[in-house]
Amino acid sequence: MSRTNAVKHDPLTTQIRRQFSDRSNQRFLHSLPTFKVVNELPEPLRTLLEKLDAQESSTRGR
């Protein structure tokens, strides 16, 4: 069976497509808040990541 035929007959794929095309579901999804990407990390997280990098670097040097 070719890949396109397998996708057409996959019940999960079919169900997901139905869910996305359902008008009530579309209204619900459009009502959700939009998310934005924040380019900066909070300072506590940045500090922890720097400590982790330093520890990994010292471990590799052994």
Backbone as numpy.savetxt, mean C-alpha at the origin, in Angstrom:
# Nx Ny Nz CAx CAy CAz Cx Cy Cz
-4.41 -22.87 -20.83 -5.26 -21.70 -20.83 -4.36 -20.47 -20.83
-4.66 -19.50 -21.68 -3.84 -18.30 -21.74 -4.09 -17.43 -20.52
-3.21 -16.49 -20.31 -3.31 -15.62 -19.14 -4.59 -14.80 -19.17
-4.97 -14.29 -20.33 -6.18 -13.47 -20.41 -7.43 -14.29 -20.11
-7.46 -15.54 -20.56 -8.60 -16.40 -20.23 -8.64 -16.73 -18.75
-7.47 -16.93 -18.15 -7.42 -17.24 -16.72 -7.94 -16.06 -15.91
-7.59 -14.85 -16.32 -8.05 -13.67 -15.60 -9.56 -13.52 -15.75
-10.08 -13.79 -16.92 -11.53 -13.66 -17.15 -12.31 -14.65 -16.31
-11.76 -15.81 -16.03 -12.48 -16.85 -15.31 -12.16 -16.88 -13.82
-11.29 -16.01 -13.37 -10.93 -15.98 -11.96 -12.07 -15.37 -11.16
-12.70 -16.12 -10.26 -13.85 -15.60 -9.52 -13.50 -14.41 -8.61
-12.30 -14.40 -8.06 -11.91 -13.29 -7.21 -11.81 -12.00 -8.02
-11.19 -12.09 -9.18 -11.06 -10.93 -10.05 -12.44 -10.41 -10.45
-13.30 -11.31 -10.79 -14.66 -10.94 -11.19 -15.38 -10.23 -10.05
-15.26 -10.76 -8.86 -15.93 -10.17 -7.69 -15.37 -8.78 -7.38
-14.06 -8.62 -7.46 -13.45 -7.31 -7.19 -13.92 -6.29 -8.21
-13.97 -6.68 -9.47 -14.47 -5.77 -10.51 -15.92 -5.38 -10.25
-16.73 -6.32 -9.80 -18.12 -6.00 -9.47 -18.20 -4.99 -8.33
-17.37 -5.20 -7.31 -17.39 -4.30 -6.17 -17.01 -2.88 -6.57
-15.98 -2.74 -7.42 -15.56 -1.42 -7.84 -16.58 -0.74 -8.74
-17.34 -1.50 -9.49 -18.30 -0.90 -10.41 -19.66 -0.63 -9.74
-19.86 -1.13 -8.55 -21.11 -0.91 -7.84 -21.24 0.56 -7.44
-22.37 1.19 -7.78 -22.56 2.63 -7.54 -22.53 2.98 -6.05
-23.15 2.18 -5.21 -23.15 2.51 -3.78 -21.74 2.43 -3.20
-20.96 1.47 -3.66 -19.58 1.35 -3.21 -18.76 2.54 -3.72
-18.99 2.96 -4.95 -18.27 4.12 -5.49 -18.58 5.37 -4.67
-19.84 5.56 -4.31 -20.20 6.72 -3.48 -19.47 6.67 -2.14
-19.43 5.49 -1.54 -18.75 5.34 -0.26 -17.26 5.67 -0.40
-16.60 5.10 -1.41 -15.17 5.33 -1.60 -14.87 6.81 -1.86
-15.74 7.48 -2.60 -15.53 8.90 -2.86 -15.75 9.76 -1.62
-16.50 9.24 -0.64 -16.74 10.01 0.58 -15.59 9.92 1.57
-14.68 8.96 1.37 -13.54 8.81 2.27 -12.57 9.98 2.13
-11.90 10.36 3.19 -10.94 11.46 3.09 -9.76 11.07 2.20
-9.21 12.04 1.53 -8.04 11.78 0.70 -6.80 11.78 1.59
-5.82 11.04 1.17 -4.58 10.94 1.93 -3.49 11.66 1.17
-2.59 12.26 1.90 -1.47 12.92 1.25 -0.16 12.37 1.81
0.85 12.44 0.99 2.16 11.95 1.39 2.90 13.07 2.10
3.43 12.77 3.27 4.22 13.74 4.02 5.68 13.41 3.77
6.43 14.39 3.29 7.82 14.15 2.92 8.78 14.15 4.10
8.37 14.68 5.23 9.26 14.77 6.38 8.84 13.79 7.47
9.83 13.19 8.11 9.57 12.29 9.22 9.53 13.08 10.53
8.71 12.64 11.48 8.74 13.27 12.79 10.12 13.07 13.43
10.55 14.03 14.24 11.89 14.00 14.83 12.17 12.74 15.64
11.25 12.25 16.48 11.56 11.02 17.23 11.82 9.83 16.30
11.08 9.71 15.23 11.29 8.62 14.30 12.61 8.78 13.56
12.94 10.01 13.18 14.21 10.27 12.51 15.38 9.90 13.41
15.30 10.25 14.70 16.36 9.93 15.66 16.53 8.42 15.80
15.41 7.69 15.91 15.49 6.24 16.02 16.10 5.60 14.78
15.75 6.10 13.61 16.32 5.57 12.38 17.82 5.85 12.28
18.25 7.03 12.74 19.69 7.34 12.74 20.44 6.42 13.68
19.86 6.13 14.85 20.49 5.20 15.79 20.57 3.79 15.19
19.53 3.38 14.51 19.52 2.07 13.87 20.59 2.00 12.78
20.70 3.05 11.97 21.73 3.09 10.93 23.13 3.01 11.53
23.34 3.74 12.62 24.65 3.73 13.27 24.97 2.34 13.81
23.99 1.69 14.42 24.20 0.34 14.96 24.48 -0.66 13.85
23.75 -0.56 12.77 23.98 -1.47 11.64 25.37 -1.26 11.03
25.79 0.00 10.94 27.12 0.30 10.39 28.23 -0.26 11.27
28.07 -0.13 12.59 29.10 -0.64 13.49 29.13 -2.17 13.49
28.00 -2.80 13.28 27.93 -4.26 13.22 28.57 -4.78 11.94
28.39 -4.10 10.85 28.98 -4.53 9.58 30.50 -4.39 9.59
31.02 -3.45 10.35 32.46 -3.23 10.39 33.23 -4.29 11.15
32.55 -5.15 11.85 33.23 -6.18 12.67 33.79 -7.26 11.83
